[in-house]
Amino acid sequence: MNALSLPTWVVRTHGSLTQAIDGLGLLALRLWLAQEFGQAGWTKLSHGLTAPEWFVGLAFPGPLGWLSPDMNWLMAGVTEVLGAALLLLGWPVRLAALALLFVDVIAVWTVHFDLGWAGWNQIETDAGQGFKLPLMMGLMLLALLSQGSGRWAWRGPLRPVA
């Protein structure tokens, strides 16, 4: 045994632990984002198909500006609820992350950016509606978009079990 090599039991233990926790970080991201977007979407849908007054006055970018506020409200709510369900299942995570990232970017563009940077200690106040939280959620979605669902996910009917 070389003076720089680790004992065999350390190498085996490290390998076993690494294999056991592989994908848990992606699972944690999926669960956190699913509850956040699920709650946001459910809140929208539970208020009915008519957009609230604050939403009606928003200027949506590009083709979304051609749609009625009620249609944008409904599409955002449905995308958030369905995206949350797909994140929970872990299939197809990249598609769900892409759709939710689109909603997140539009939300920052139309609502949050003008309200400034706000931290967790302000989240339940008017000052807490800034873009810091949506930016963090967007970065988490980007991680899922690039890495996929990880090991702890339903593989779906079209994917073979590895």
C-alpha positions in Angstrom: 0.0 0.0 0.0 1.3 3.4 -1.0 1.6 6.1 1.7 -0.9 8.3 -0.2 -3.6 5.7 -0.9 -6.7 5.4 1.3 -7.6 2.2 3.1 -9.9 0.0 1.0 -12.8 0.3 3.5 -12.7 4.1 3.2 -12.8 3.9 -0.6 -15.7 1.3 -0.5 -17.6 3.4 2.1 -17.2 6.5 0.1 -18.4 4.8 -3.1 -21.5 3.3 -1.3 -22.4 6.7 0.2 -22.0 8.5 -3.0 -24.2 6.0 -4.8 -26.8 6.2 -2.1 -27.2 10.0 -2.2 -26.8 10.4 -5.9 -29.6 12.5 -7.2 -30.9 13.7 -3.9 -30.0 17.3 -4.6 -32.1 17.2 -7.8 -34.9 15.6 -6.0 -34.8 18.4 -3.4 -34.9 21.0 -6.1 -37.8 19.3 -7.8 -39.8 19.0 -4.6 -39.2 22.6 -3.6 -40.0 24.0 -7.0 -43.1 21.8 -7.3 -44.6 23.1 -4.1 -43.8 26.7 -5.0 -45.2 26.6 -8.5 -48.0 24.3 -7.6 -49.1 26.8 -4.9 -48.8 29.8 -7.2 -50.7 28.0 -10.0 -53.4 26.7 -7.7 -53.9 30.2 -6.3 -54.4 31.6 -9.8 -56.8 28.8 -10.8 -58.8 28.9 -7.6 -59.6 32.6 -8.1 -61.4 31.8 -11.3 -60.9 32.4 -15.0 -61.0 36.1 -14.7 -57.6 37.8 -14.1 -57.5 40.2 -11.1 -57.3 43.9 -11.7 -53.6 44.2 -10.9 -52.9 41.5 -13.6 -55.1 43.2 -16.2 -52.8 46.3 -16.2 -49.6 44.4 -17.0 -47.8 44.8 -20.3 -46.8 41.4 -21.6 -43.9 41.1 -24.0 -44.2 39.7 -27.6 -47.0 37.5 -28.7 -48.3 37.2 -25.1 -49.3 40.9 -25.4 -51.8 39.9 -28.1 -53.7 37.6 -25.7 -56.3 38.8 -23.2 -55.2 39.1 -19.6 -57.7 36.4 -18.7 -56.0 34.0 -21.2 -52.5 34.9 -19.8 -53.8 34.3 -16.3 -55.3 30.9 -17.2 -52.2 29.8 -19.2 -49.8 30.8 -16.3 -51.9 29.0 -13.7 -52.3 25.8 -15.8 -48.6 25.8 -16.7 -47.6 26.2 -13.1 -49.9 23.4 -11.8 -49.0 21.0 -14.6 -45.3 21.8 -14.4 -45.4 21.2 -10.6 -47.0 17.8 -11.1 -44.4 16.8 -13.7 -41.6 18.0 -11.3 -43.1 15.8 -8.6 -43.2 12.8 -10.8 -39.8 13.6 -12.2 -40.9 13.0 -15.8 -40.4 14.8 -18.2 -38.4 17.2 -16.0 -36.6 19.1 -18.7 -39.9 19.9 -20.5 -41.5 21.0 -17.2 -38.4 23.1 -16.3 -38.4 24.8 -19.6 -42.1 25.7 -19.4 -41.8 26.9 -15.8 -38.7 28.9 -16.7 -40.6 30.6 -19.4 -43.4 31.5 -16.9 -40.7 32.7 -14.5 -39.0 34.9 -17.0 -42.3 36.5 -18.1 -43.2 37.0 -14.4 -39.9 38.8 -13.7 -40.3 40.8 -16.9 -43.9 42.0 -16.3 -44.2 42.1 -12.5 -41.2 41.6 -10.4 -38.3 43.5 -12.0 -39.7 47.0 -11.5 -40.3 46.2 -7.8 -36.6 45.8 -7.3 -34.4 43.4 -5.3 -36.0 42.0 -2.2 -34.9 39.3 0.2 -36.6 36.6 2.3 -37.1 38.9 5.2 -39.4 41.0 3.0 -41.3 38.3 1.2 -44.6 38.8 2.9 -44.6 42.5 2.4 -45.2 44.7 -0.7 -41.5 45.2 -0.8 -41.0 41.5 -1.0 -42.5 41.1 -4.5 -39.1 42.0 -6.2 -37.2 39.7 -8.5 -34.8 38.0 -6.1 -37.0 35.0 -5.4 -38.1 34.5 -9.0 -34.4 34.8 -10.0 -33.4 32.0 -7.5 -36.3 29.8 -8.8 -35.1 30.4 -12.3 -31.6 29.3 -11.4 -33.0 26.1 -9.8 -35.0 25.5 -13.0 -31.9 26.0 -15.1 -30.2 23.3 -13.0 -33.0 20.9 -13.7 -33.1 21.8 -17.3 -29.4 21.0 -17.7 -29.2 18.0 -15.3 -32.6 16.4 -15.8 -34.6 14.6 -13.0 -31.8 12.7 -11.4 -32.0 9.1 -10.1 -35.1 9.6 -7.9 -37.8 9.9 -10.6 -40.5 8.0 -12.3 -39.1 7.0 -15.6 -42.3 7.1 -17.5 -43.8 4.7 -20.0 -41.4 5.5 -22.8 -38.1 5.3 -20.9 -36.4 2.0 -20.0 -35.5 1.4 -16.4 -31.7 1.6 -16.1 
